[in-house]
Amino acid sequence: MSTLAHWCSRRRFAVVGAWIVALVALAAIALAGGTAFTDGADLPDSESATAYALLAEDGGTPTTSGNIVWKPSGDPAGEMLAKIRTLPGVVDVTEPRVDTGTGTAYATVVLDKDADTAPVTEAALAYDSPDFDVEVGGQAFTELPGASHGTEAVGIIAALVILVLMFRSGWAAALPIVVGVVGVAASLLLVMIASHAVDLAATSLTMGALIGLGVGIDYALFIVNRHRKNLSRGRTITDSIADALDTSGRAVVFAGATVIVALLGMFVVDLGLLTGMARAAAVTVLFTILAAITLLPALLAILGTRVLSKRQQVTSHRPTLSARWADLIDRAPKRAATAALLVIALIAAPVTMMRVGDADASSDPVGTPARAYHDLMAPAFGDGFDASLLLVAQVPDAASSTAFTNLATSLAEVPGVATVAAAGRTVLTVVPETSAQTEETADLVHRLRDEVIPAAERGSGLRVYVGGTTATSIDLSDALLGKLPLYLGLIALLGFLLLAVAFRSILVPLVGALSNLATILVGLGAVTAIFQFGWGSALLGVGSGAPIMYLIPVLIVGVVFGLSMDYQVFLVSRMHEEWAHTRDNRRAIRVGLTETGQVIAAAATIMLCVFASFGFSGERIVSGIGIGLGLAVLVDAFVVRLTLIPALMRLIGRANWSYPRWADRVTPRVSIEGPVLETIKS
């Protein structure tokens, strides 16, 4: 790493110029080609996917549908529907269904699969008036979360303020921001270009920005902090940069690699939408690492001693807050560990009641179009009006046809079913009594699949599959949660092995892996409390409590693991460096905590600001990921890394650094503390 640092320092203007040229070239290509994002979430082995496949076998152009609802029924509805029938992409507009009790009516609009729904929405809402309330909704008119809306700017400004307060130097504070933003910008432009070749959702940009900004600013912060300390101790600019990259830079590469591996580990869930997001986020992390180890050394060389504050040359003998905290942990490790475990257990407790599923319009904020549509439809046509289930049958003979007819008749008597209607010779539409996000609707789907349909199929060749948007959401949630334990086990093992290789220890990696799992549970518990229980969700602008979207738990598991590993590496690597010099476990813990405590706390606070800024995006999925990650990182830094880990290591003693001889012989030697420590080891 020192060779790279010297090269970038000597050719500093060429390095900066290369990054500028790369950004301009990527921007030109991205703007010229546009994007080709997709939001499909295929799950080939699910029952709902089989139902859709059977529907597709009937031929015809793939379609989608939504509803136009109005009150009161009557004029000018006829004129409105007649106009909508003539719009491009509209396949059919059904006859209105009227609820005489409330005077509400609606018609279903069937459109080509890829039709633009904006003209339909505009045509319908043009008739909206104080005397004629019109709303649109349903699957065709549901807006999927898209790219970021710029809320991250708030997080960047907050990060800059924190860095200024920490460094007391505008130049030093600006460097992590510049490096993080450049790395993220380059990677997101590449993701936009890659969307033409790889299936990626538009939310991949938001995921990349969310994770990339957090880790990119933090990685640059650790290197800048080490460089400033070196300069204040009298080292030359070039040697200081080389040492910073050879120590903190190595830790950045190691920590970033763990984040990338954790993100790519999401491939075990085998869902294109999710793995696309993981790929985009992994590319972003990679670019932030490259910016930290190439662009940052060049900028440091250009700025010289301007990264130091005016007071930094003044030596102060007063103990820092980190030193006082390290002394407190050293004197009372049992009480510190107990308090930390209680905080973790308290925040993580709600995860035991987490429900995974899709939130429907009933939980959207009051005043939004989706909520207005729901509030107009539900009183007239029931809560389950937009949670229809499609029962698609294979009817090979007369006996199975009779069985299907009998099933259609018996479904009306099933608890939880509001209405049953034929949608073709082999298709039934079942409307639940409850909305899509409720446990009762999920129970109805399982009851149909496990009890009602098998009883109707018995003794005949009939085969019936339950599909529809609600059933698809249930299938996706069940499939992902079924693979979540495997994913958790995989990354826990990965974390253990990586730390064992880095620190040549058994207990340090074991404690680290278990603490990573604890942090993951904290993130999931916080998301459950806020977004499922609704404790503060309205303040975030995402409405009331609802089930947790299936993407959120998997993303939190992968990202939190990687970020937890970051802080574990930065903390323990400094402890390990001191242990290698002194063989004094107690001193190693105190020195490691004292010298990294402030920067870890600042890094976590910055990441909280960046993540929390996405929490106010107004989109439930993005907000859930941002708030979950932000709170998990905050607890991980202050409670887990700066309290629990040093307290446990203090209690364990010298056994922290024990490593079997046979394992030492077969384990590859990877140093993340630099060549000085490598010399000590040899």
C-alpha positions in Angstrom: 0.0 0.0 0.0 2.9 2.4 0.6 4.0 2.0 -3.0 0.6 3.0 -4.2 0.6 5.9 -1.8 3.9 7.2 -3.0 2.8 6.8 -6.6 -0.5 8.7 -6.1 1.4 11.4 -4.1 4.0 12.0 -6.8 1.4 12.0 -9.6 -1.3 13.7 -7.6 -2.6 16.0 -10.4 -2.7 13.2 -12.9 -4.7 11.0 -10.5 -7.2 13.8 -9.8 -7.4 14.5 -13.5 -8.0 10.8 -14.2 -10.9 10.7 -11.8 -12.4 13.9 -13.4 -12.1 12.4 -16.9 -13.6 9.1 -15.7 -16.6 11.0 -14.2 -17.2 13.0 -17.4 -16.9 10.0 -19.6 -19.3 7.9 -17.5 -21.7 10.8 -17.3 -21.7 11.3 -21.1 -22.3 7.6 -21.7 -25.1 7.4 -19.1 -26.8 10.5 -20.5 -26.6 9.3 -24.0 -27.9 5.8 -23.3 -30.4 6.6 -20.6 -31.4 3.8 -18.2 -33.2 0.5 -18.6 -34.3 -0.4 -15.0 -36.7 -3.2 -14.3 -38.8 -3.8 -11.2 -39.8 -7.4 -11.8 -39.5 -9.8 -8.8 -39.7 -13.3 -10.3 -39.8 -16.4 -8.1 -40.0 -19.3 -10.5 -40.7 -22.0 -8.0 -43.7 -20.4 -6.2 -47.3 -21.4 -6.5 -48.3 -17.9 -7.5 -45.7 -17.9 -10.4 -47.2 -21.2 -11.6 -50.7 -19.6 -11.6 -49.4 -16.7 -13.7 -47.7 -19.2 -16.1 -51.0 -21.0 -16.6 -52.7 -17.8 -17.4 -50.0 -16.9 -19.9 -50.5 -20.2 -21.7 -53.9 -18.9 -22.8 -52.1 -16.5 -25.1 -53.0 -12.9 -25.7 -51.1 -9.7 -24.9 -50.0 -9.4 -21.2 -52.1 -6.9 -19.4 -52.3 -5.0 -16.1 -55.4 -3.4 -14.5 -56.4 -0.8 -12.0 -59.6 0.9 -10.8 -61.2 4.3 -11.2 -63.6 5.1 -8.4 -66.0 8.0 -8.0 -68.8 9.3 -5.8 -71.6 9.9 -6.4 -72.4 7.5 -9.1 -73.9 8.8 -12.4 -72.9 11.8 -14.5 -70.3 12.7 -15.6 -69.0 9.2 -15.1 -70.2 8.0 -18.6 -68.3 10.8 -20.4 -65.2 10.1 -18.3 -65.1 6.4 -19.1 -65.9 6.9 -22.7 -62.9 9.2 -23.0 -60.6 6.8 -21.2 -61.6 3.9 -23.6 -60.1 5.9 -26.4 -56.7 6.4 -24.8 -53.6 4.6 -26.1 -52.8 1.3 -24.3 -56.3 0.9 -22.9 -57.6 -2.6 -23.7 -60.9 -2.5 -21.9 -63.0 -0.6 -19.4 -65.5 -2.7 -17.5 -69.1 -1.7 -16.8 -69.3 0.3 -13.5 -70.1 -1.5 -10.3 -72.3 0.6 -7.9 -72.8 0.4 -4.2 -76.3 1.8 -3.6 -75.7 2.3 0.1 -72.9 4.7 -0.2 -73.4 5.9 -3.8 -69.9 4.9 -4.7 -69.0 3.3 -8.1 -65.9 2.0 -9.8 -64.8 0.6 -13.1 -61.7 -1.5 -13.9 -59.4 -0.3 -16.6 -57.4 -3.0 -18.4 -54.2 -1.8 -20.0 -51.3 -3.3 -22.0 -48.6 -4.5 -19.7 -46.2 -1.7 -20.6 -48.8 1.1 -21.2 -48.3 4.5 -19.8 -50.9 5.1 -17.1 -50.3 8.8 -16.8 -52.8 9.8 -19.5 -55.5 7.6 -17.8 -54.8 9.2 -14.5 -55.0 12.7 -16.0 -58.2 12.0 -17.8 -59.9 10.6 -14.7 -58.7 13.3 -12.3 -59.8 16.0 -14.8 -63.3 15.3 -13.7 -62.6 15.6 -10.0 -64.5 18.4 -8.4 -66.1 19.2 -5.0 -69.3 17.6 -6.2 -67.7 14.6 -8.0 -64.9 12.9 -6.1 -62.6 10.8 -8.4 -59.6 8.6 -7.4 -57.5 6.0 -9.2 -55.7 3.1 -7.7 -54.9 -0.6 -7.9 -51.9 -2.4 -9.4 -51.6 -0.5 -12.6 -51.6 2.8 -10.9 -49.2 1.9 -8.0 -46.0 3.9 -8.2 -43.0 1.8 -7.4 -40.1 3.3 -5.3 -37.7 5.0 -7.7 -34.3 6.6 -7.4 -33.3 9.0 -4.6 -35.1 12.3 -4.5 -32.0 14.2 -3.1 -32.7 13.7 0.7 -29.1 12.5 1.0 -28.0 16.1 0.7 -29.2 16.7 4.2 -27.1 13.8 5.5 -24.0 15.1 3.6 -24.4 18.6 5.1 -24.8 17.1 8.6 -21.7 14.9 8.0 -19.7 18.0 7.0 -20.7 19.8 10.2 -19.6 16.8 12.3 -16.3 16.6 10.4 -15.6 20.4 10.9 -16.3 20.0 14.6 -14.0 17.0 14.8 -11.1 18.2 12.7 -11.4 22.0 13.3 -10.2 22.3 9.7 -12.4 23.0 6.6 -10.0 21.3 4.3 -9.8 18.2 6.4 -13.6 18.1 6.8 -14.2 18.5 3.1 -11.9 15.6 2.0 -14.0 12.7 3.2 -17.1 14.3 1.7 -15.4 14.9 -1.6 -13.9 11.4 -1.8 -17.2 9.7 -0.8 -19.3 11.7 -3.3 -16.9 11.1 -6.1 -16.8 7.4 -5.5 -20.6 7.2 -5.3 -21.1 9.4 -8.3 -18.8 7.3 -10.5 -20.4 4.0 -9.4 -24.0 5.2 -9.8 -23.2 6.3 -13.3 -21.8 2.9 -14.0 -24.9 1.3 -12.6 -27.1 3.4 -14.9 -25.0 2.1 -17.8 -25.1 -1.4 -16.6 -28.9 -1.4 -16.4 -28.9 -2.1 -20.1 -27.1 -5.4 -19.6 -28.2 -6.6 -16.2 -31.6 -6.6 -14.5 -31.5 -3.8 -12.0 -34.3 -2.0 -10.2 -34.4 1.8 -10.1 -34.1 1.5 -6.3 -30.6 0.2 -6.9 -29.5 3.8 -7.3 -30.9 4.7 -3.9 -29.3 1.6 -2.3 -26.0 2.4 -3.9 -26.1 6.0 -2.7 -27.3 5.1 0.8 -24.6 2.5 1.4 -21.9 4.2 -0.6 -22.1 7.6 1.0 -22.0 6.1 4.5 -19.0 3.8 4.0 -17.2 6.2 1.5 -17.2 9.1 4.0 -16.2 6.8 6.8 -13.3 5.1 4.9 -11.8 8.5 4.0 -12.3 9.7 7.5 -10.2 6.9 9.0 -7.3 7.6 6.5 -7.5 11.4 7.0 -7.5 11.0 10.8 -4.4 8.8 10.7 -2.6 11.2 8.3 -3.3 14.2 10.6 -1.9 12.3 13.6 1.2 11.5 11.7 1.7 15.1 10.6 1.2 16.4 14.1 4.0 14.0 15.2 6.4 15.6 12.8 6.4 13.2 9.9 6.8 14.5 6.3 3.8 14.8 4.1 4.8 11.9 1.8 5.8 9.5 4.6 2.6 10.4 6.5 0.4 9.6 3.5 2.3 6.3 3.0 1.9 5.3 6.6 -1.8 6.3 6.7 -2.5 4.1 3.6 -0.3 1.3 5.0 -2.3 1.1 8.2 -5.8 2.7 8.0 -5.8 2.1 4.2 -5.3 -1.6 4.6 -8.1 -1.7 7.2 -10.3 0.2 4.7 -9.6 -2.4 2.0 -10.2 -5.3 4.3 -13.4 -3.8 5.8 -14.7 -2.8 2.4 -14.0 -6.3 1.0 -16.2 -7.8 3.8 -19.0 -5.4 3.0 -18.8 -6.4 -0.7 -18.8 -10.1 0.2 -21.7 -9.7 2.5 -23.7 -7.9 -0.2 -22.9 -10.5 -2.9 -23.9 -13.2 -0.4 -27.5 -12.1 -1.0 -27.3 -14.3 -4.1 -28.3 -17.2 -1.8 -31.8 -15.8 -1.7 -32.1 -16.2 -5.5 -34.3 -13.2 -6.2 -33.3 -11.0 -9.2 -34.6 -7.8 -7.8 -32.7 -8.2 -4.5 -29.5 -9.5 -6.1 -29.6 -6.6 -8.5 -29.6 -4.1 -5.6 -26.8 -6.1 -4.0 -24.7 -5.9 -7.1 -25.2 -2.2 -7.4 -24.4 -1.6 -3.8 -21.3 -3.8 -4.0 -20.1 -1.8 -7.1 -20.6 1.4 -5.1 -18.6 0.2 -2.1 -15.8 -0.9 -4.5 -15.6 2.5 -6.1 -15.5 4.2 -2.6 -12.5 2.0 -1.7 -10.7 2.9 -4.9 -11.4 6.6 -4.3 -10.1 6.3 -0.7 -6.8 4.6 -1.7 -6.1 6.6 -4.9 -7.9 9.9 -5.1 -7.6 10.7 -1.3 -3.7 10.3 -1.2 -3.5 12.6 -4.2 -5.7 15.2 -2.6 -3.7 14.9 0.7 -0.5 15.5 -1.2 -2.0 18.6 -2.9 -3.3 20.1 0.4 -0.1 19.4 2.4 -0.3 20.7 6.0 -3.6 22.6 5.3 -5.4 19.5 6.7 -4.2 20.4 10.1 -6.1 22.8 12.4 -4.3 25.9 13.7 -4.2 24.4 17.2 -3.1 20.9 16.3 0.5 21.6 16.9 -0.2 22.5 20.5 0.2 19.5 22.7 -2.5 18.9 25.3 -2.0 16.5 28.3 -5.6 16.5 29.3 -7.2 13.1 28.9 -9.6 12.8 26.0 -13.2 11.6 26.3 -12.1 8.3 24.6 -9.4 7.9 27.2 -11.8 8.5 30.1 -14.3 6.0 28.6 -11.5 3.4 28.2 -10.6 3.9 31.8 -14.2 3.4 32.9 -14.5 0.2 30.9 -11.2 -1.0 32.3 -12.3 -0.4 35.9 -15.8 -1.9 35.6 -15.9 -4.4 32.7 -18.7 -6.6 34.1 -21.1 -3.7 34.7 -20.3 -2.2 31.2 -20.9 -5.6 29.5 -24.2 -6.1 31.4 -25.5 -2.6 30.6 -24.6 -3.1 26.9 -26.4 -6.4 26.7 -29.5 -5.0 28.3 -29.6 -2.2 25.8 -29.2 -4.6 22.9 -31.9 -7.0 24.3 -34.3 -4.1 24.8 -34.0 -2.7 21.3 -33.9 -6.1 19.6 -36.9 -7.6 21.5 -39.6 -6.5 18.9 -38.0 -8.7 16.3 -39.7 -11.7 17.8 -43.0 -10.2 16.6 -41.9 -9.1 13.1 -44.3 -9.8 10.3 -43.1 -9.8 6.7 -45.4 -8.7 3.9 -46.5 -5.8 1.7 -48.0 -2.7 3.1 -51.3 -1.7 1.4 -52.9 1.6 0.8 -54.7 1.5 4.2 -51.4 2.3 5.9 -50.4 5.1 3.6 -50.3 8.7 4.9 -53.6 10.5 5.0 -53.9 12.8 2.0 -51.8 10.8 -0.4 -53.6 9.6 -3.6 -53.3 5.9 -2.6 -54.9 6.5 0.8 -57.6 8.7 -0.8 -58.4 5.9 -3.2 -58.6 3.3 -0.4 -60.8 5.5 1.8 -63.3 6.0 -1.0 -63.3 2.3 -2.0 -63.2 0.4 1.3 -66.5 1.7 2.9 -68.4 0.7 -0.2 -66.7 -2.5 -1.4 -64.9 -3.9 1.7 -61.4 -3.8 3.0 -60.3 -6.7 0.6 -61.4 -5.0 -2.6 -57.7 -4.6 -3.7 -56.4 -7.9 -2.4 -58.1 -10.3 -4.9 -56.7 -13.8 -5.2 -56.7 -15.6 -8.6 -57.4 -19.3 -8.5 -56.1 -20.8 -11.7 -57.1 -24.4 -12.5 -55.9 -27.2 -14.8 -59.0 -29.0 -15.9 -58.0 -32.0 -18.0 -61.3 -33.9 -18.0 -65.0 -33.9 -17.1 -64.4 -35.1 -13.5 -62.0 -32.3 -12.8 -64.4 -29.8 -14.4 -67.1 -30.9 -12.0 -64.7 -30.7 -9.1 -63.8 -27.1 -10.1 -67.5 -26.1 -10.2 -68.0 -27.6 -6.8 -65.0 -25.7 -5.5 -66.4 -22.4 -6.8 -69.6 -23.0 -5.0 -67.9 -24.0 -1.7 -65.5 -21.1 -1.6 -68.3 -18.7 -0.7 -68.7 -20.6 2.6 -65.0 -20.3 3.5 -64.4 -18.0 6.5 -62.7 -14.8 5.3 -64.0 -14.9 1.8 -66.1 -11.9 0.8 -67.0 -12.7 -2.8 -66.2 -15.3 -5.5 -66.6 -14.6 -9.2 -65.6 -16.5 -12.4 -63.0 -14.8 -14.5 -62.9 -17.4 -17.2 -63.5 -21.1 -17.7 -60.7 -22.1 -15.4 -60.1 -18.9 -13.3 -61.8 -17.7 -10.2 -61.4 -14.3 -8.5 -61.7 -14.5 -4.7 -62.0 -11.3 -2.8 -61.0 -11.5 1.0 -62.9 -9.7 3.7 -59.7 -8.1 4.9 -57.0 -6.0 3.3 -53.8 -7.4 1.8 -51.5 -6.6 4.7 -53.5 -8.3 7.4 -52.7 -11.6 9.1 -56.2 -12.7 8.3 -55.6 -12.5 4.5 -52.4 -14.4 4.8 -54.2 -17.1 6.9 -56.9 -17.3 4.1 -54.3 -17.9 1.4 -52.7 -20.7 3.5 -56.2 -22.2 4.3 -57.1 -22.3 0.7 -53.8 -23.9 -0.3 -53.6 -26.4 2.6 -57.2 -27.3 3.3 -59.9 -26.1 0.9 -58.2 -26.7 -2.5 -56.7 -30.1 -1.6 -60.1 -31.3 -0.5 -61.6 -30.3 -3.8 -58.8 -31.9 -5.8 -59.0 -35.2 -4.1 -60.1 -38.0 -6.4 -59.9 -36.0 -9.6 -57.3 -34.7 -12.0 -58.1 -31.1 -10.9 -55.1 -28.9 -10.0 -55.7 -25.4 -8.7 -53.0 -22.7 -8.0 -53.5 -19.6 -5.9 -52.0 -16.4 -7.5 -52.5 -12.7 -7.5 -50.5 -9.8 -6.1 -51.3 -10.7 -2.5 -50.4 -14.4 -2.9 -47.2 -13.4 -4.7 -46.2 -11.2 -1.8 -46.8 -14.0 0.6 -44.8 -16.4 -1.5 -41.9 -14.0 -1.8 -41.9 -13.4 2.0 -42.0 -17.1 2.8 -39.2 -17.9 0.4 -36.9 -15.2 1.6 -37.5 -15.8 5.3 -36.9 -19.5 4.7 -33.4 -18.6 3.3 -32.7 -16.0 5.9 -31.3 -18.4 8.5 -28.9 -19.8 5.9 -27.8 -16.3 5.0 -27.3 -15.4 8.7 -25.3 -18.6 9.3 -23.2 -18.0 6.1 -22.2 -14.4 7.0 -21.6 -15.3 10.7 -19.2 -18.0 9.5 -17.6 -15.6 7.0 -17.1 -13.0 9.7 -15.4 -15.5 12.0 -13.1 -16.8 9.3 -12.1 -13.3 8.1 -11.3 -12.0 11.6 -9.4 -15.3 12.4 -7.2 -14.7 9.4 -6.7 -11.1 10.2 -6.0 -11.4 14.0 -4.9 -15.0 14.3 -7.3 -15.6 17.2 -10.3 -17.8 18.0 -12.1 -15.8 20.7 -11.9 -12.4 19.1 -13.5 -13.6 15.9 -16.1 -15.6 17.9 -17.1 -12.6 20.0 -17.1 -10.4 16.8 -19.3 -12.8 14.9 -21.8 -13.1 17.7 -21.8 -9.3 18.3 -22.5 -8.8 14.6 -25.6 -11.0 14.9 -26.7 -9.0 17.9 -26.4 -5.7 15.9 -28.4 -7.3 13.1 -31.2 -8.1 15.6 -31.1 -4.6 16.9 -31.6 -3.2 13.3 -34.5 -5.6 12.7 -36.0 -4.9 16.1 -35.9 -1.1 15.5 -37.6 -1.5 12.1 -40.3 -3.7 13.6 -41.0 -1.2 16.4 -41.1 1.8 14.1 -42.7 0.5 10.9 -44.8 -2.5 12.0 -45.9 -1.2 15.4 -46.1 2.3 14.1 -44.1 3.9 16.9 -43.1 7.1 15.1 -43.7 6.0 11.5 -46.1 8.9 10.9 -43.3 11.3 11.8 -41.3 9.8 8.9 -44.1 10.5 6.5 -44.8 6.8 5.6 -48.2 6.4 7.3 -49.2 4.0 10.0 -47.9 0.6 11.1 -47.8 -2.3 8.5 -45.9 -5.5 7.8 -42.2 -5.2 6.9 -41.5 -5.4 3.2 -39.7 -8.6 2.4 -36.6 -6.8 1.0 -35.9 -4.9 4.2 -34.8 -7.8 6.5 -32.4 -9.3 3.9 -30.8 -6.0 3.1 -30.4 -5.1 6.7 -28.8 -8.4 7.5 -26.3 -8.1 4.7 -25.4 -4.4 5.1 -25.3 -4.3 8.9 -23.0 -7.3 8.9 -20.6 -5.5 6.6 -20.7 -2.3 8.5 -20.3 -4.0 11.9 -17.2 -5.7 10.5 -15.8 -2.3 9.5 -15.9 -1.0 13.1 -14.7 -4.3 14.5 -11.7 -4.3 12.2 -10.8 -0.6 12.9 -11.1 -1.2 16.7 -9.4 -4.6 17.1 -6.7 -3.9 14.5 -5.4 -1.1 16.7 -5.7 -3.3 19.8 -3.8 -6.1 18.0 -1.1 -3.7 16.9 -0.5 -2.7 20.5 -0.7 -6.3 21.7 2.0 -7.2 19.2 4.3 -4.5 20.6 3.7 -5.0 24.3 2.0 -8.4 24.9 -0.1 -6.6 27.5 -3.8 -7.3 26.9 -5.1 -4.7 29.3 -2.9 -2.0 27.7 -3.8 -3.1 24.2 -7.5 -2.7 25.0 -7.1 0.7 26.6 -4.8 2.1 23.8 -7.0 0.6 21.1 -10.2 2.1 22.6 -8.6 5.4 23.3 -7.1 6.0 19.9 -10.1 4.7 17.8 -13.0 5.7 20.1 -13.4 9.3 18.8 -13.1 8.4 15.1 -15.4 5.4 15.4 -18.0 7.6 17.2 -17.7 10.3 14.6 -17.9 7.8 11.8 -21.0 6.2 13.2 -22.7 9.6 13.8 -21.9 10.5 10.2 -23.3 7.3 8.9 -26.4 7.8 11.1 -27.0 11.2 9.5 -26.6 9.8 6.0 -28.8 6.8 6.6 -31.4 8.9 8.5 -31.7 11.4 5.7 -33.0 8.5 3.5 -35.4 7.7 6.3 -37.3 10.9 5.5 -37.7 10.0 1.8 -41.4 9.4 2.2 -41.1 5.9 0.7 -41.7 3.1 3.1 -39.1 0.7 1.8 -36.3 3.3 1.5 -37.2 4.8 4.9 -37.2 1.4 6.5 -33.8 0.5 5.2 -32.4 3.9 6.1 -33.7 4.1 9.6 -33.0 0.4 10.3 -29.4 0.8 9.2 -28.9 4.1 10.9 -30.1 2.9 14.3 -28.2 -0.4 13.9 -24.9 1.5 13.2 -25.4 3.8 16.1 -26.0 1.0 18.6 -23.2 -1.0 17.0 -20.6 1.8 17.4 -21.5 3.1 20.9 -22.9 0.1 22.6 -21.3 -2.9 20.9 -17.9 -1.8 19.6 -17.0 0.9 22.2 -18.6 -0.8 25.2 -19.4 -4.5 24.9 -16.4 -5.7 22.9 -13.7 -4.0 25.1 -15.5 -5.1 28.2 -15.6 -8.7 27.1 -12.0 -8.7 25.9 -11.0 -7.2 29.3 -12.8 -10.1 31.1 -11.4 -12.8 28.7 -7.8 -11.6 29.2 -4.7 -12.9 27.4 -6.8 -15.7 25.9 -8.1 -13.2 23.4 -5.0 -13.7 21.3 -4.6 -17.4 21.7 -4.4 -19.4 18.4 -3.8 -23.1 17.9 -0.4 -23.9 16.3 -2.0 -26.2 13.7 -4.3 -23.3 12.7 -1.4 -20.9 12.5 0.4 -23.2 10.1 -2.5 -23.5 7.7 -3.9 -19.9 7.9 -2.6 -17.5 5.3 -0.9 -14.4 6.7 -2.8 -11.2 6.1 -1.7 -8.1 7.9 -4.0 -5.1 8.2 -1.7 -3.2 10.5 1.2 -2.5 8.2 4.7 -3.7 7.6 6.0 -2.6 11.0 3.7 -5.2 12.6 4.6 -7.7 10.0 8.3 -7.4 11.1 7.3 -7.9 14.7 5.3 -11.0 13.9 8.2 -12.5 12.0 
